[in-house]
Each structure stands twice: as C-alpha cells, then as structure tokens.
Amino acid sequence: MNKENKNKKTTRLNFPKGSKPHYPSQTNGGAKVNINVEMAITKLAELSKKYIGITNPQGFLTDLRIALGIPDSSGVSKYGEVTICIGTDVFLYASLRITNHQANAKQYIIHNANNEYNLSIVVKREMRRNTFKPHDEVRLDEYVYYGKKMANVENPLTQIVNSIIVFLQTGVYEDTTGIAFKNTSPMCQI
C-alpha cells in the first residue's frame, strides 16, 4: 500500500467520532417557515401509519420535517412556526424544532426565533449526556427520545407523530411513550 492510499481517510469530509467541535444548536438562518396546520395534520396522520411497528428512527426526522412542510436547510435543526387556535379568538404562537441534538435556548434569542412557546422534539439513536442549556427569556419544552429506549415501547415513532398532531390541534404536547427525557427553559417555571 502506498503512502497516498494509506492516508486516504484523512481527506474525507467526515470527522471521526468525538473530534468534531460541538457548537450550540443553530436555527436555520432565522428563516421563519410557517407550518400549515391542516395540511401538516393530514400528512402526519399518513406518516403515523407508516411507522406502525417500527422502532428504528433512521429517516424519521426527515419524514417529520417533510410532513410538517419545513424545507431542508443547512444545519441539523429544522424549525417551523405555527399558530394554534386554542380557544375562541385565542391563539398560541409557537415554534416547532425537529432535530437530533439538544437545544441551547439562547440561540432562539440570537436568531430571532423565540416565540410565545417553543417545542423541541429530539430523536437520538444513542443516549448521551444532557447538553440542553436553558435561557431565562425562552419558554421551551424539549422532549428527547433515545433509540434504545424506543425498542421497548410499542409503536414509539407513531406515538411521537400522534403527539405532534395533538400539539398542532391543542397547543399541548404530551409524551405518550413514557420514555422521553424532558428539558425545560427557563429552569424554574411557575
């Protein structure tokens, strides 16, 4: 093997596990993508059926993003804004974040993406240490699902999709799987 072939791996764009710097979560450039609630609910209902019996989250976040109408963008996190009718002439203005890593709530302020309420759904294959960072000015609930825990739950991905549907209808997200790790910002809420 010549020296050029021996070092071929070093020219790859991917970084070995653990060597890539871990920056705080980023928004998709501050772009405000509005989620069409009716259309999203219809597409999410179809997606819910697709994931019956599946516990492997591979491709799940992409499918969620597409069903919600959030275009692909640079960065791992995908954000959408939604207006949810929660009563007669009462609306909740919220953001919905779909990603594979925990949030740094300060980024919502920096990128002008902070809403009245912010919901983050995180799906990760492996359990890692909690890197969530709250911020006093950001009302954020983050639900973190780990792949290995999902293997012990009946239809976990379908349950996540159905919980998002209920959120879009009521403004309330409830983890029906019982396995989500919940982060909250600010840390002390009344």
C-alpha positions in Angstrom: 0.0 0.0 0.0 1.5 3.3 -1.0 1.5 6.4 1.3 -1.2 8.2 -0.7 -3.7 5.3 -0.3 -2.8 4.7 3.4 -3.8 8.3 4.3 -6.9 8.3 2.1 -9.3 8.5 5.1 -7.7 11.8 6.2 -9.1 13.6 3.1 -12.7 12.7 3.9 -15.1 15.5 4.9 -16.5 13.5 7.8 -14.8 13.7 11.2 -14.0 10.8 13.4 -16.5 10.4 16.3 -15.6 12.9 19.1 -13.3 15.1 17.1 -15.9 17.4 15.6 -16.5 20.5 17.6 -19.9 20.6 19.3 -21.4 24.1 18.8 -24.7 25.2 20.4 -27.8 24.4 18.4 -28.3 26.6 15.4 -31.5 27.8 13.8 -31.9 27.6 10.0 -30.7 31.1 9.4 -33.6 32.8 11.2 -35.9 31.9 8.3 -39.5 31.8 9.5 -41.2 28.8 8.0 -44.9 28.8 8.7 -46.5 25.4 9.2 -49.9 24.9 7.6 -51.7 23.2 10.4 -54.4 21.5 8.4 -52.0 20.2 5.7 -49.5 19.1 8.3 -52.1 17.1 10.3 -53.2 15.3 7.2 -49.6 14.4 6.3 -48.7 13.5 9.8 -51.7 11.1 10.0 -50.3 9.3 7.0 -46.8 9.2 8.5 -48.2 7.8 11.7 -49.4 4.8 9.8 -46.1 4.3 8.1 -44.2 4.0 11.4 -46.5 1.4 13.0 -44.3 -1.4 14.2 -41.0 0.5 13.6 -38.7 1.4 16.4 -35.5 2.3 14.3 -35.5 6.1 14.0 -33.4 6.2 10.8 -35.1 8.6 8.4 -37.8 9.6 10.9 -36.7 13.2 11.4 -36.6 13.8 7.6 -40.0 12.3 7.3 -41.3 14.6 10.1 -39.8 17.6 8.5 -41.4 16.9 5.2 -44.8 16.1 6.7 -44.7 19.5 8.6 -43.7 21.3 5.4 -40.4 22.5 6.8 -37.9 22.8 3.9 -34.5 21.3 4.1 -31.9 23.8 5.1 -28.3 24.0 6.4 -27.8 22.8 9.9 -29.2 19.8 11.7 -32.1 21.5 13.4 -35.2 22.2 11.4 -37.7 24.8 12.6 -41.2 25.8 11.8 -43.6 28.4 13.2 -47.2 27.6 13.9 -50.3 29.5 15.0 -52.6 27.2 17.0 -56.1 28.1 17.8 -56.6 27.1 21.5 -59.9 28.8 22.1 -62.4 31.3 20.6 -60.1 34.1 19.3 -57.2 32.7 21.4 -54.1 31.7 19.6 -50.7 30.2 20.7 -47.8 31.4 18.6 -45.2 28.6 18.7 -42.1 27.2 17.1 -41.6 23.5 16.5 -38.0 22.2 16.3 -37.2 18.8 14.9 -33.6 17.6 15.4 -31.1 15.0 16.7 -29.4 17.2 19.4 -30.4 19.1 22.4 -31.1 22.9 22.4 -29.2 25.9 23.6 -32.2 28.1 24.3 -30.0 31.3 23.9 -29.9 30.5 20.1 -33.6 31.3 19.9 -32.8 34.9 21.1 -29.7 35.2 18.9 -31.6 34.2 15.7 -34.8 36.0 16.5 -36.7 32.7 16.6 -38.1 32.9 20.1 -41.9 32.6 20.2 -44.5 32.7 22.9 -43.9 29.0 23.2 -41.2 26.7 21.7 -41.3 23.0 21.4 -38.3 20.8 20.5 -38.5 17.2 19.6 -35.2 15.4 19.7 -34.7 11.8 18.4 -31.2 10.3 19.0 -30.0 6.8 18.4 -27.7 6.7 21.4 -28.1 8.0 25.0 -25.6 10.8 25.6 -25.1 13.3 28.4 -27.6 16.1 28.6 -26.3 19.2 26.7 -29.5 21.3 27.0 -29.0 24.9 28.0 -31.9 26.9 29.3 -32.4 30.7 29.0 -34.5 32.9 31.2 -36.2 34.6 28.3 -37.1 31.5 26.3 -40.1 29.3 27.1 -39.1 26.0 25.7 -40.1 22.4 26.3 -37.8 19.8 24.8 -38.6 16.1 24.6 -35.7 13.8 24.0 -36.2 10.3 22.7 -33.4 7.7 22.6 -33.4 4.8 20.1 -32.6 2.1 22.6 -35.4 3.1 24.9 -37.8 3.1 21.9 -37.1 -0.5 21.2 -39.1 -1.3 24.4 -42.2 0.7 23.5 -45.0 -0.3 21.2 -45.1 2.0 18.1 -42.9 4.8 19.6 -42.5 6.7 16.4 -46.2 6.6 15.7 -46.8 7.8 19.2 -44.5 10.8 18.7 -46.2 11.7 15.4 -49.6 11.4 17.1 -48.4 13.7 20.0 -47.3 16.3 17.4 -50.8 16.1 15.8 -52.4 16.8 19.2 -50.0 19.6 19.8 -51.0 21.2 16.4 -54.6 20.9 17.4 -54.5 22.0 21.1 -51.1 23.6 21.8 -50.2 20.9 24.3 -47.6 18.2 23.7 -47.8 15.1 25.8 -45.3 12.3 25.7 -47.5 9.1 25.4 -44.5 6.8 25.2 -43.4 7.4 28.7 -39.7 7.3 27.7 -38.9 10.9 26.8 -36.4 12.9 28.8 -37.9 16.4 29.2 -35.8 19.6 29.4 -37.5 22.9 30.2 -36.5 26.5 29.8 -36.4 28.6 31.9 -35.4 26.0 34.5 -37.8 27.3 37.2 -41.3 27.8 35.8 -44.3 28.7 38.0 
